[in-house]
Amino acid sequence: MTVRQTLATLPRDARDSLFLLAVVAWVIAPLASMLPLWTSTLAGTVLLYRGWLAWTARPLPNPWLLRLLLVLTVLGVLLTHRTIVGREPGLTLIVALLTLKTLETRARRDALVIFFLGFFTLLSNFFYSQALPTAAAMLIALLGLLTALVNAHMPVGRPPLLQSLRTAATLALLGTPVMVALFVFFPRMAPLWGMPSDTLSGRSGLSGSMKVGSIAELALDERIALRLRFDNPDFVPPQSMLYFRGPVLSSFDGNEWQADPVRENSATTDRLGLPAQLTVQGEPLRYEVTLEAHQRPWLLLLEATRDKPEIPGMFVFMTQDLQWLTSRPITDLLRFRAESYPQHRHGPQADTPALRALTRLPRGSNPRTIDLARQMQDDPALAGGGTQALVDAALQRLRTGGYSYTLEPGVYGEHTADEFWFDRKEGFCEHIASSFVVLMRALGVPARIVTGYQGGERNPLDGYWTVRQSDAHAWAEVWMAERGWVRVDPTGSVAPGRVGQFQRLQAPRGALAQAVGTMMSPGMAQRLRSAWEAANNHWNQWVLNYTQSRQLDLLRALGFSSPDWQDLARILAGLLVAAAAAGGAWTLWERLQHDPWLRLLARARARLARAGLPCPDSTPPRTLAAQARAHFGPDAEAACAWLLRLEQWRYAPESTTRRQSLAQLRRDLRRLRWPAPHPSP
């Protein structure tokens, strides 16, 4: 016997229980990676055990076992989170309670508790991800829970699940207009919680510091960091010029580069000693950025942005390092507009004491690199060329010295620059940029590291440029007299394709990716990827990024001169009243669609009852006419004739004048003279 045949022979309670367990498992599955291991194990074990009980028609466990499991669950939450209050412990507890409740489903009220716990758990998925796949999965879960709820209110017989699914889908469709109205016009508020932090150790991406050589193997992270769309697609610089500026690292302890803490935390630039002194030239690039949540206060903008982007609810400022920061971490998808000038200069034009701090190196670190710097300074060919000649010589060494760009450089030791320049001669962008800056500082040239993203690829379907975590990059800035800070990307000398031609190293693919790769051509895979990312981008733009400012823009488009939340409330109230009126009208129309013949017969029966002849509701017209003739005599002849015509209309053959005849019967009923009530004795 197949599984389908076995399911068909199961009692209804067992079948309904298995369906509900499958829906609960679907709701909980996306949360498994966010829950403690013991909670996921408990939930899976309980659901499997409950399914086995339903499949084998065994009785539910003793209530004392449930009480013991409940106590152990609460203790586990307290030991894991040290509290039962908050998002993480609350989620752990609600998932455990939802699965344990399935072990005592003895009545409909127990099932209702499971339904509503399931709805709450469904919503908790959006605390961790609001992406399109999550929304699609939760829509399926919603239909599953509604189907189970509808099925639970059909106590008679064995209704097919498909019938309950159709009813649930109809209810969901009927509620869609109200849901859309609430989404569009309900005043937007900040989320209750920020999105969870995510460590980037061992993966490509952007961090606030750079520990050189501590990662033996780098895994490329293909998640999207930001998207942007240029106002003028024909006026876009080449990929080699797309540098998105992030943290600037100027403090080096021999192993780790960090941002200057004073600069990172200050909203002013006049007391830092190195004002930005930004000078721009030419026409700006105007574009719109959709920035993914990254839990940091960084705005990742193209170099260089002079004017402050307007972001409602956030204070935005620029440091003297040209990095734009916000007053709080970015925990939600953020969309804003910006203008950047590819042609620019920044930094002091003449030497200052503050610049000397950017030539310092830790005592005793990288001695061979320092010796290399002395040799370069003693070289007569470089003596009169200034800083530019020293930079060119270092880049030439990278181009011709056998250096390579790799994702697996191995773990570096204490003197990272020495190992790169003389021993390993391989690394990814952080090794190359760090070793270059150490050499520049040893030469007495002020230098620092800039981190951010470089490059991007254009999606041909929607025109958006996509920048991924795998595009995270580190480059150098050196100071030159009369020029200020100048960008130097030493990685381009080792691997020109990394910067100029969007040639990224590929991380080893898993078995599934390899199998998919053998089944379709690279072009097809790229087209599918572009289509998916375009759909996901539309979801981000029109759903996740529907902010209060976009609500107010919509009201302005509707004719409101200075809209506010009160206007939103009035529109929403009007729409709800209109929806209620439409529902009432539909209900009235539905009632009017009931059998009009039965309504006419009921009206006639009511008139006879008022005259003193009460009749059961099941009395047909001919019997009613006979009773009226016997009770009222000749006074009832007109009413009896009308009743016989009513019966003839009902049971006569179909004709083209049938509807007109029924209308005539309705008019005759209003003009008919009914028997007068008999006086009481």
Secondary structure, 3 states (H helix, E strand, C coil): CCHHHHHHHCCHHHHHHHHHHHHHHHHHHHHCCCCCHHHHHHHHHHHHHHHHHHHHCCCCCCHHHHHHHHHHHHHHHHHHHCCCCCHHHHHHHHHHHHHHHHHHCCCHHHHHHHHHHHHHHHHHHHHCCCCHHHHHHHHHHHHHHHHHHHHHCCCCCCCCHHHHHHHHHHHHHHHHHHHHHHHHHCCCCCCCCCCCCCCCCCECCCCCEEECCCCCCCECCCCEEEEEEECCCCCCCCHHHCEEEEEEECEECCCEEECCHHHHCCCCCCCCCCCCCCEEECCCEEEEEEECCCCCCEECEECCECCCCCCCCCCEEECCCCCEEECCCCCCCEEEEEEECCEEECCCCCCCHHHHHHHCCCCCCCHHHHHHHHHHHHCHHHHCCHHHHHHHHHHHHHHHCCCEECCCCCCCCCCHHHHHHHHHCEECHHHHHHHHHHHHHHCCCCEEEEEEEECCEECCCCCCEEEEHHHEEEEEEEEECCCEEEEECCHHHHCHHHHHCCCCCCCCCCHHHHHHHHHCCHHHHHHHHHHHHHHHHHHHHHHHCCCHHHHHHHHHHCCCCCCCHHHHHHHHHHHHHHHHHHHHHHHHHHHHCCCHHHHHHHHHHHHHHHHCCCCCCCCCHHHHHHHHHHHHHHHHHHHHHHHHHHHHHHHCCCCCCHHHHHHHHHHHHHHCCCCCCCCCC
